[in-house]
Amino acid sequence: MKIAILGSGLMGAKLGRLWAASGHEVTFAYSRSPAKLQRLATETGGRAASVQEAVTGADAVLLAVHWSRVGDVLEQAGDLAGLLVLNCCVPLDDSDSEIVVGGTTSGAEELARLRPEARWVACFNTSPSESFASVFVAKGQGEPPHLLIYGDDAGAKRDAAPLIRAIGFEPLDAGGLRTGRFAEPFAMVTAELAYAQPGGAALTYRFHKRRA
Ligand SMILES: NC(=O)c1ccc[n+]([C@@H]2O[C@H](COP(=O)([O-])OP(=O)(O)OC[C@H]3O[C@@H](n4cnc5c(N)ncnc54)[C@H](OP(=O)(O)O)[C@@H]3O)[C@@H](O)[C@H]2O)c1
């Protein structure tokens, strides 16, 4: 697949590298450093481009920017009509300590309102990027960790699944975009477990339903 990475920081660079290693055509975009985008492109055999160039002809888009940059990226990206958009953004304030959208809506729902013709799937927002490399290496060995995904477009969730499995996660469908109201605060639980509690940041999880 042709994947446009909008935001080539911790999430975008890591996922882009692993998708490239899985045989996907990755285009890196949206960084303050054109040299960084070029380096990522060279190292992965992909491309560096503007946001507009990256989304043109893409099969899938990863939106991976700080919440404060979302408006700017969407403006450059256009209407994203018909495009599969994987959204890993958590709607945080500048200090990354408070959720700024929630309760009666969520970041996922607000993004879908801003670009209603895109095929939105929220995923990767409840898993720290520090886990991705080891999950990728362990792919195919034993039970994979879960990755929560949610969205209102069942077909989009189906199309996102191979991209999630390519990293080494098993997608766990957690319902519609409305789930973002609860999953986005849960992302802060995973951040607490990863970054503030002992044992390192490469946190993964797997849910089980026990038989009665
Ligand atoms: N990191 C995680 O483990 C994690 C986990 C779950 C969810 N998330 C969510 O995923 C999203 C991305 O997080 P991240 O950790 O990947 O963030 P990040 O490392 O800060 O990367 C953000 C990207 O946006 C670019 N950017 C920021 N301001 C810009 C500007 N003014 N102009 C152009 N580019 C700009 C950055 O550019 P530079 O390359 O110049 O820095 C970088 O490439 C966030 O919404 C976060 O809440 C992250």
Ligand as a Chemical Component Dictionary entry (heavy atoms), coordinates in Angstrom:
data_LIG
# 
_chem_comp.id                   LIG 
_chem_comp.type                 NON-POLYMER 
_chem_comp.pdbx_formal_charge   0 
_chem_comp.three_letter_code    LIG 
# 
loop_
_chem_comp_atom.comp_id 
_chem_comp_atom.atom_id 
_chem_comp_atom.alt_atom_id 
_chem_comp_atom.type_symbol 
_chem_comp_atom.charge 
_chem_comp_atom.model_Cartn_x 
_chem_comp_atom.model_Cartn_y 
_chem_comp_atom.model_Cartn_z 
_chem_comp_atom.pdbx_ordinal 
LIG N1  N1  N 0  4.661  8.876  21.241 1  
LIG C1  C1  C 0  3.809  7.942  21.655 2  
LIG O1  O1  O 0  4.212  6.895  22.164 3  
LIG C2  C2  C 0  2.318  8.155  21.495 4  
LIG C3  C3  C 0  1.464  7.143  21.949 5  
LIG C4  C4  C 0  0.091  7.287  21.760 6  
LIG C5  C5  C 0  -0.412 8.404  21.099 7  
LIG N2  N2  N 1  0.443  9.372  20.671 8  
LIG C6  C6  C 0  -0.134 10.534 19.944 9  
LIG O2  O2  O 0  0.372  10.509 18.620 10 
LIG C7  C7  C 0  0.505  11.848 18.128 11 
LIG C8  C8  C 0  1.947  12.035 17.657 12 
LIG O3  O3  O 0  2.797  11.854 18.775 13 
LIG P1  P1  P 0  4.392  11.780 18.617 14 
LIG O4  O4  O 0  4.879  11.308 19.950 15 
LIG O5  O5  O -1 4.756  11.043 17.386 16 
LIG O6  O6  O 0  4.738  13.327 18.463 17 
LIG P2  P2  P 0  6.113  13.963 18.002 18 
LIG O7  O7  O 0  7.230  13.019 18.221 19 
LIG O8  O8  O 0  6.175  15.318 18.631 20 
LIG O9  O9  O 0  5.928  14.128 16.427 21 
LIG C9  C9  C 0  5.048  15.062 15.857 22 
LIG C10 C10 C 0  5.473  15.399 14.444 23 
LIG O10 O10 O 0  4.806  16.618 14.088 24 
LIG C11 C11 C 0  5.801  17.556 13.641 25 
LIG N3  N3  N 0  5.498  18.948 13.970 26 
LIG C12 C12 C 0  5.244  19.486 15.169 27 
LIG N4  N4  N 0  5.051  20.817 15.043 28 
LIG C13 C13 C 0  5.199  21.108 13.749 29 
LIG C14 C14 C 0  5.114  22.297 12.994 30 
LIG N5  N5  N 0  4.861  23.468 13.570 31 
LIG N6  N6  N 0  5.325  22.224 11.664 32 
LIG C15 C15 C 0  5.614  21.054 11.074 33 
LIG N7  N7  N 0  5.716  19.869 11.756 34 
LIG C16 C16 C 0  5.500  19.919 13.067 35 
LIG C17 C17 C 0  7.044  17.164 14.374 36 
LIG O11 O11 O 0  8.112  17.771 13.686 37 
LIG P3  P3  P 0  9.654  17.558 14.045 38 
LIG O12 O12 O 0  10.033 16.337 13.281 39 
LIG O13 O13 O 0  10.282 18.789 13.518 40 
LIG O14 O14 O 0  9.746  17.402 15.536 41 
LIG C18 C18 C 0  6.970  15.643 14.296 42 
LIG O15 O15 O 0  7.417  15.166 13.051 43 
LIG C19 C19 C 0  0.127  12.781 19.273 44 
LIG O16 O16 O 0  -1.186 13.231 19.081 45 
LIG C20 C20 C 0  0.227  11.894 20.512 46 
LIG O17 O17 O 0  -0.673 12.291 21.526 47 
LIG C21 C21 C 0  1.784  9.272  20.845 48 
# 
loop_
_chem_comp_bond.comp_id 
_chem_comp_bond.atom_id_1 
_chem_comp_bond.atom_id_2 
_chem_comp_bond.value_order 
_chem_comp_bond.pdbx_ordinal 
LIG N1  C1  SING 1  
LIG C1  O1  DOUB 2  
LIG C1  C2  SING 3  
LIG C2  C3  SING 4  
LIG C2  C21 DOUB 5  
LIG C3  C4  DOUB 6  
LIG C4  C5  SING 7  
LIG C5  N2  DOUB 8  
LIG N2  C6  SING 9  
LIG N2  C21 SING 10 
LIG C6  O2  SING 11 
LIG C6  C20 SING 12 
LIG O2  C7  SING 13 
LIG C7  C8  SING 14 
LIG C7  C19 SING 15 
LIG C8  O3  SING 16 
LIG O3  P1  SING 17 
LIG P1  O4  DOUB 18 
LIG P1  O5  SING 19 
LIG P1  O6  SING 20 
LIG O6  P2  SING 21 
LIG P2  O7  DOUB 22 
LIG P2  O8  SING 23 
LIG P2  O9  SING 24 
LIG O9  C9  SING 25 
LIG C9  C10 SING 26 
LIG C10 O10 SING 27 
LIG C10 C18 SING 28 
LIG O10 C11 SING 29 
LIG C11 N3  SING 30 
LIG C11 C17 SING 31 
LIG N3  C12 SING 32 
LIG N3  C16 SING 33 
LIG C12 N4  DOUB 34 
LIG N4  C13 SING 35 
LIG C13 C14 SING 36 
LIG C13 C16 DOUB 37 
LIG C14 N5  SING 38 
LIG C14 N6  DOUB 39 
LIG N6  C15 SING 40 
LIG C15 N7  DOUB 41 
LIG N7  C16 SING 42 
LIG C17 O11 SING 43 
LIG C17 C18 SING 44 
LIG O11 P3  SING 45 
LIG P3  O12 DOUB 46 
LIG P3  O13 SING 47 
LIG P3  O14 SING 48 
LIG C18 O15 SING 49 
LIG C19 O16 SING 50 
LIG C19 C20 SING 51 
LIG C20 O17 SING 52 
# 
